[in-house]
Amino acid sequence: MNRIAAIAVHTFKESVRERVLYTLVVFAILMTGAGLILGSISVGINEIALVNLGLSAISIFGLLIAVFIGISLVWKEVERRTLYNVLSKPVARAEFILGKFFGLLLTLAVNTAVMTAGFYLVLWCEKRRMTAADLAPLEAVYFILLELMLVVAVALLFSTISSPALSAVFTLSLYVIGNLLGDLRNFGEQSGSAALRGLLRVVSIVLPDFGSFSDIAPAAHGELVAVREILSHSLYAVLYTTVLLSATILIFERRDLR
């Protein structure tokens, strides 16, 4: 655990050196501008638009960080030959993978926490009060973090078997498809073809269902999510991430790094 934690902290520091946290500046400018622009709109519509914009920005910035850092986590270490120095010490390949995963997850958690605080600051400036319904965006942020955890696991998997460019294409493609699984299932049910319906069902089970983590629209209207739904989504994300990390470790263990 100490070795995994050390690699995770190093990965976080490396992400900071690569100016990942500069996205917070962009987010701050975006939210400030949105607050000024939306200030002329009626109060109810203003709040809904602000929540939609803030949560969407948190999701998009997080996705960009997860993909474009995740796809180079392993490839960069191999190309720079720094991986050999790490593995020459008493560090297993599985520990290296887990350290990289938790390091990027820590980066995303810190980034998301700061953006969420900035979002609530702008929201408070607009409303000058907070109600129980304002907890709904926090649930949406939690779902965004679960989604980003899955994205990191996917990006890390592809980074062990392909170049950064192809890894980015594969990860983003899988993310888009994962957001369309609900539509694909409905299409299969309405197609009238048993074979197509069965195929799309299998696809919807095998591929990560990113669309199930979308809670931005209900949060914008102050709708809270049931506890059972939060627990089921958390369990799904953890189990699927565990499977992806296990596959990544298995591939990386068998990879010839010479």
C-alpha positions as semicolon CSV with decimal commas, in nm:
position;residue;x (nm);y (nm);z (nm)
1;M;0,000;0,000;0,000
2;N;0,287;0,238;0,074
3;R;0,435;0,179;-0,271
4;I;0,099;0,231;-0,441
5;A;0,045;0,551;-0,240
6;A;0,393;0,679;-0,332
7;I;0,328;0,624;-0,705
8;A;-0,016;0,786;-0,672
9;V;0,126;1,097;-0,506
10;H;0,401;1,119;-0,767
11;T;0,141;1,094;-1,044
12;F;-0,063;1,371;-0,882
13;K;0,241;1,598;-0,855
14;E;0,332;1,525;-1,215
15;S;-0,021;1,621;-1,325
16;V;0,013;1,950;-1,137
17;R;0,346;2,018;-1,309
18;E;0,176;1,961;-1,643
19;R;-0,057;2,250;-1,555
20;V;-0,369;2,036;-1,536
21;L;-0,504;2,256;-1,259
22;Y;-0,503;2,549;-1,502
23;T;-0,841;2,417;-1,609
24;L;-0,966;2,568;-1,283
25;V;-0,883;2,912;-1,417
26;V;-1,083;2,844;-1,733
27;F;-1,370;2,711;-1,522
28;A;-1,362;3,020;-1,298
29;I;-1,377;3,252;-1,599
30;L;-1,660;3,047;-1,750
31;M;-1,869;3,050;-1,432
32;T;-1,809;3,421;-1,368
33;G;-1,909;3,507;-1,723
34;A;-2,215;3,283;-1,699
35;G;-2,321;3,453;-1,376
36;L;-2,297;3,796;-1,535
37;I;-2,475;3,694;-1,856
38;L;-2,752;3,499;-1,687
39;G;-2,811;3,773;-1,432
40;S;-3,055;3,945;-1,666
41;I;-3,273;3,634;-1,699
42;S;-3,563;3,560;-1,465
43;V;-3,460;3,396;-1,139
44;G;-3,599;3,044;-1,196
45;I;-3,461;3,003;-1,547
46;N;-3,133;3,162;-1,441
47;E;-3,075;2,902;-1,168
48;I;-3,159;2,609;-1,396
49;A;-2,928;2,735;-1,671
50;L;-2,649;2,802;-1,421
51;V;-2,668;2,452;-1,272
52;N;-2,677;2,295;-1,617
53;L;-2,377;2,496;-1,732
54;G;-2,176;2,443;-1,413
55;L;-2,228;2,066;-1,396
56;S;-2,170;2,024;-1,770
57;A;-1,842;2,217;-1,741
58;I;-1,728;2,001;-1,448
59;S;-1,808;1,688;-1,647
60;I;-1,637;1,805;-1,969
61;F;-1,320;1,933;-1,800
62;G;-1,299;1,614;-1,595
63;L;-1,345;1,400;-1,906
64;L;-1,067;1,584;-2,090
65;I;-0,827;1,538;-1,799
66;A;-0,920;1,171;-1,754
67;V;-0,874;1,090;-2,123
68;F;-0,573;1,294;-2,226
69;I;-0,369;1,217;-1,915
70;G;-0,494;0,861;-1,874
71;I;-0,394;0,757;-2,226
72;S;-0,030;0,852;-2,163
73;L;0,015;0,725;-1,808
74;V;0,186;0,401;-1,911
75;W;0,304;0,489;-2,261
76;K;0,495;0,796;-2,140
77;E;0,679;0,598;-1,873
78;V;0,783;0,336;-2,128
79;E;0,894;0,592;-2,386
80;R;1,101;0,788;-2,133
81;R;1,250;0,465;-1,994
82;T;1,158;0,583;-1,645
83;L;0,946;0,272;-1,598
84;Y;1,258;0,056;-1,582
85;N;1,390;0,256;-1,286
86;V;1,061;0,208;-1,104
87;L;1,036;-0,165;-1,172
88;S;1,400;-0,219;-1,080
89;K;1,296;-0,137;-0,723
90;P;1,071;-0,368;-0,520
91;V;0,764;-0,248;-0,710
92;A;0,534;-0,495;-0,883
93;R;0,373;-0,411;-1,215
94;A;0,029;-0,435;-1,053
95;E;0,135;-0,180;-0,792
96;F;0,257;0,052;-1,067
97;I;-0,079;0,033;-1,249
98;L;-0,281;0,085;-0,930
99;G;-0,059;0,376;-0,826
100;K;-0,108;0,547;-1,162
101;F;-0,483;0,489;-1,144
102;F;-0,526;0,631;-0,794
103;G;-0,291;0,919;-0,873
104;L;-0,502;1,036;-1,165
105;L;-0,818;0,974;-0,963
106;L;-0,675;1,199;-0,689
107;T;-0,606;1,468;-0,950
108;L;-0,964;1,448;-1,075
109;A;-1,105;1,451;-0,721
110;V;-0,911;1,766;-0,626
111;N;-0,998;1,934;-0,955
112;T;-1,366;1,845;-0,923
113;A;-1,382;1,955;-0,557
114;V;-1,240;2,299;-0,638
115;M;-1,471;2,342;-0,939
116;T;-1,770;2,236;-0,728
117;A;-1,679;2,492;-0,462
118;G;-1,653;2,760;-0,732
119;F;-1,986;2,652;-0,878
120;Y;-2,161;2,682;-0,540
121;L;-2,001;3,020;-0,480
122;V;-2,146;3,153;-0,807
123;L;-2,481;2,988;-0,729
124;W;-2,492;3,151;-0,386
125;C;-2,406;3,489;-0,535
126;E;-2,702;3,451;-0,769
127;K;-2,954;3,321;-0,513
128;R;-2,824;3,464;-0,184
129;R;-2,971;3,159;-0,014
130;M;-2,942;2,780;-0,010
131;T;-3,217;2,520;0,023
132;A;-3,235;2,141;0,045
133;A;-3,287;2,127;-0,332
134;D;-2,938;2,273;-0,376
135;L;-2,794;1,941;-0,258
136;A;-2,904;1,784;-0,588
137;P;-2,599;1,917;-0,778
138;L;-2,375;1,746;-0,521
139;E;-2,533;1,413;-0,612
140;A;-2,474;1,492;-0,980
141;V;-2,108;1,572;-0,904
142;Y;-2,075;1,238;-0,724
143;F;-2,212;1,059;-1,032
144;I;-1,967;1,256;-1,248
145;L;-1,680;1,129;-1,031
146;L;-1,805;0,771;-1,066
147;E;-1,818;0,820;-1,442
148;L;-1,467;0,968;-1,449
149;M;-1,337;0,675;-1,246
150;L;-1,462;0,444;-1,520
151;V;-1,313;0,665;-1,791
152;V;-0,972;0,657;-1,619
153;A;-0,986;0,278;-1,600
154;V;-1,075;0,256;-1,971
155;A;-0,802;0,502;-2,071
156;L;-0,545;0,319;-1,859
157;L;-0,640;-0,012;-2,020
158;F;-0,592;0,123;-2,372
159;S;-0,267;0,298;-2,272
160;T;-0,110;-0,041;-2,199
161;I;-0,183;-0,183;-2,543
162;S;-0,175;0,111;-2,785
163;S;-0,027;0,451;-2,869
164;P;-0,175;0,768;-2,712
165;A;-0,349;0,873;-3,035
166;L;-0,527;0,539;-3,078
167;S;-0,597;0,518;-2,706
168;A;-0,770;0,857;-2,720
169;V;-0,982;0,748;-3,016
170;F;-1,077;0,417;-2,850
171;T;-1,155;0,577;-2,513
172;L;-1,366;0,861;-2,654
173;S;-1,546;0,621;-2,889
174;L;-1,628;0,389;-2,602
175;Y;-1,746;0,687;-2,397
176;V;-1,980;0,801;-2,674
177;I;-2,116;0,450;-2,729
178;G;-2,156;0,405;-2,353
179;N;-2,377;0,713;-2,344
180;L;-2,595;0,572;-2,622
181;L;-2,655;0,227;-2,474
182;G;-3,006;0,319;-2,362
183;D;-3,099;0,426;-2,715
184;L;-2,939;0,112;-2,857
185;R;-3,143;-0,108;-2,622
186;N;-3,463;0,072;-2,724
187;F;-3,371;0,036;-3,091
188;G;-3,318;-0,337;-3,043
189;E;-3,653;-0,377;-2,871
190;Q;-3,833;-0,194;-3,151
191;S;-3,641;-0,351;-3,439
192;G;-3,848;-0,669;-3,449
193;S;-3,532;-0,876;-3,503
194;A;-3,457;-1,127;-3,228
195;A;-3,092;-1,153;-3,336
196;L;-3,037;-0,777;-3,332
197;R;-3,221;-0,743;-3,005
198;G;-3,006;-1,013;-2,847
199;L;-2,686;-0,863;-2,988
200;L;-2,762;-0,515;-2,856
201;R;-2,852;-0,659;-2,517
202;V;-2,513;-0,828;-2,499
203;V;-2,341;-0,508;-2,608
204;S;-2,526;-0,307;-2,343
205;I;-2,415;-0,554;-2,075
206;V;-2,051;-0,582;-2,183
207;L;-1,979;-0,213;-2,248
208;P;-1,974;0,043;-1,963
209;D;-2,305;0,226;-1,934
210;F;-2,184;0,586;-1,903
211;G;-2,530;0,719;-1,978
212;S;-2,665;0,587;-1,646
213;F;-2,446;0,837;-1,457
214;S;-2,605;1,142;-1,619
215;D;-2,793;1,332;-1,348
216;I;-2,743;1,690;-1,464
217;A;-3,095;1,762;-1,589
218;P;-3,275;1,636;-1,273
219;A;-3,020;1,818;-1,054
220;A;-3,091;2,144;-1,237
221;H;-3,454;2,111;-1,128
222;G;-3,362;2,024;-0,768
223;E;-3,461;1,656;-0,794
224;L;-3,279;1,437;-0,542
225;V;-3,178;1,081;-0,628
226;A;-3,300;0,785;-0,423
227;V;-3,041;0,630;-0,190
228;R;-3,087;0,289;-0,350
229;E;-3,003;0,433;-0,692
230;I;-2,688;0,598;-0,554
231;L;-2,577;0,268;-0,400
232;S;-2,650;0,068;-0,716
233;H;-2,457;0,312;-0,935
234;S;-2,166;0,312;-0,691
235;L;-2,154;-0,067;-0,685
236;Y;-2,170;-0,084;-1,066
237;A;-1,887;0,167;-1,107
238;V;-1,663;-0,005;-0,850
239;L;-1,721;-0,355;-0,992
240;Y;-1,671;-0,248;-1,354
241;T;-1,359;-0,049;-1,263
242;T;-1,223;-0,353;-1,078
243;V;-1,273;-0,567;-1,389
244;L;-1,102;-0,310;-1,611
245;L;-0,807;-0,270;-1,372
246;S;-0,772;-0,648;-1,346
247;A;-0,759;-0,674;-1,726
248;T;-0,506;-0,388;-1,741
249;I;-0,282;-0,554;-1,483
250;L;-0,306;-0,889;-1,662
251;I;-0,206;-0,733;-1,996
252;F;0,072;-0,528;-1,840
253;E;0,211;-0,829;-1,653
254;R;0,246;-1,019;-1,982
255;R;0,382;-0,728;-2,182
256;D;0,743;-0,744;-2,298
257;L;0,896;-0,408;-2,202
258;R;1,233;-0,468;-2,362
